[in-house]
Amino acid sequence: NENGVPSDFKYLPLIESNFRNDVSPAGAVGFWQFVEGTARIYHLEVNAEVDERYNIEKSTQAACTFLKNSKEQLGSWTLAAASYNLGLPAMKQRVSDQKTNNFYEMYFNPETSRYIFRMLALKIIFSNPKRAGFNIKAEDLYQPYKYKVVEVDTGIGSIADFAAQYNLKYKHIKILNTWLREAKLTNREHKKYQIKILETN
């Protein structure tokens, strides 16, 4: 909502990736499943050491920008959501070819046709899991990590040594910073990076 995107879009990465930092057969990465070209268009850094498609906050911001841009060009949030699956240029072509911008009057491939309904089904289930047949107890849920954020604008020769400064191990940095793809961060340009430091007590 703070990005101007309806809150129901929180179900979109659930159908894209099941909230996992997976890589698809097409090379789409992270919760929001960005391919490299699209990631760069939306200002996500992608290289051997840093891949911001794995950064939940930055990739979410990029996805919101994509969705707002799609809504502005297509006229509805429904088509914007479907264009996340189909691609914006392809959706614009469908609108032109079919002479309608009403998703429910349009013909799509099976995956795009079901995309909106998958989002709606997940909204129904997650809004009232018990009514949908899921008896989830508090102890069944993952608890959020406690962390602080440290800003770094220099290189890190060793992530393990960096972790040790906070009495942590390499894995404690990687758990919350999966966008760090190597055991070091060269950072010759002195960019500012926000690194989450896991609080273990």
URCOR-V182061 format. One record per pair of residues at least 12 apart in sequence whose ideal C-beta (glycine too) atoms are under 6 Angstrom apart, sorted by the first residue. I is the first residue (numbers start at 1). J is the second residue. D is the distance in whole Angstrom. If there is no record, write none. Layout:
i=I j=J d=D
i=I j=J d=D
//
This chain:
i=3 j=64 d=4
i=4 j=68 d=6
i=5 j=64 d=5
i=5 j=67 d=5
i=6 j=77 d=6
i=8 j=123 d=6
i=11 j=119 d=5
i=11 j=122 d=4
i=11 j=123 d=6
i=13 j=31 d=4
i=13 j=32 d=5
i=14 j=122 d=6
i=15 j=118 d=5
i=16 j=33 d=4
i=17 j=31 d=5
i=17 j=33 d=5
i=19 j=31 d=6
i=21 j=54 d=5
i=21 j=178 d=5
i=29 j=53 d=4
i=30 j=53 d=4
i=30 j=54 d=5
i=30 j=59 d=5
i=32 j=59 d=5
i=32 j=63 d=4
i=34 j=53 d=5
i=39 j=53 d=5
i=42 j=62 d=4
i=42 j=65 d=6
i=44 j=62 d=5
i=49 j=181 d=6
i=49 j=182 d=5
i=49 j=185 d=6
i=51 j=179 d=6
i=51 j=181 d=5
i=52 j=179 d=5
i=54 j=178 d=4
i=54 j=179 d=4
i=55 j=179 d=4
i=67 j=80 d=5
i=70 j=83 d=5
i=70 j=88 d=5
i=75 j=101 d=5
i=78 j=103 d=4
i=78 j=116 d=6
i=79 j=103 d=5
i=81 j=116 d=6
i=82 j=103 d=6
i=82 j=112 d=6
i=82 j=115 d=5
i=85 j=112 d=5
i=85 j=115 d=5
i=86 j=112 d=5
i=146 j=199 d=4
i=147 j=176 d=6
i=147 j=196 d=4
i=147 j=197 d=6
i=147 j=198 d=5
i=147 j=199 d=6
i=148 j=197 d=5
i=149 j=194 d=5
i=149 j=196 d=6
i=150 j=195 d=5
i=150 j=197 d=5
i=151 j=192 d=6
i=151 j=194 d=6
i=152 j=193 d=5
i=152 j=195 d=6
i=153 j=190 d=5
i=153 j=192 d=5
i=155 j=185 d=6
i=155 j=186 d=5
i=155 j=187 d=4
i=156 j=184 d=6
i=156 j=185 d=4
i=157 j=184 d=6
i=159 j=173 d=5
i=159 j=183 d=5
i=166 j=197 d=5
i=172 j=198 d=4
i=176 j=196 d=4
i=176 j=198 d=6
i=177 j=195 d=6
i=177 j=196 d=6
//
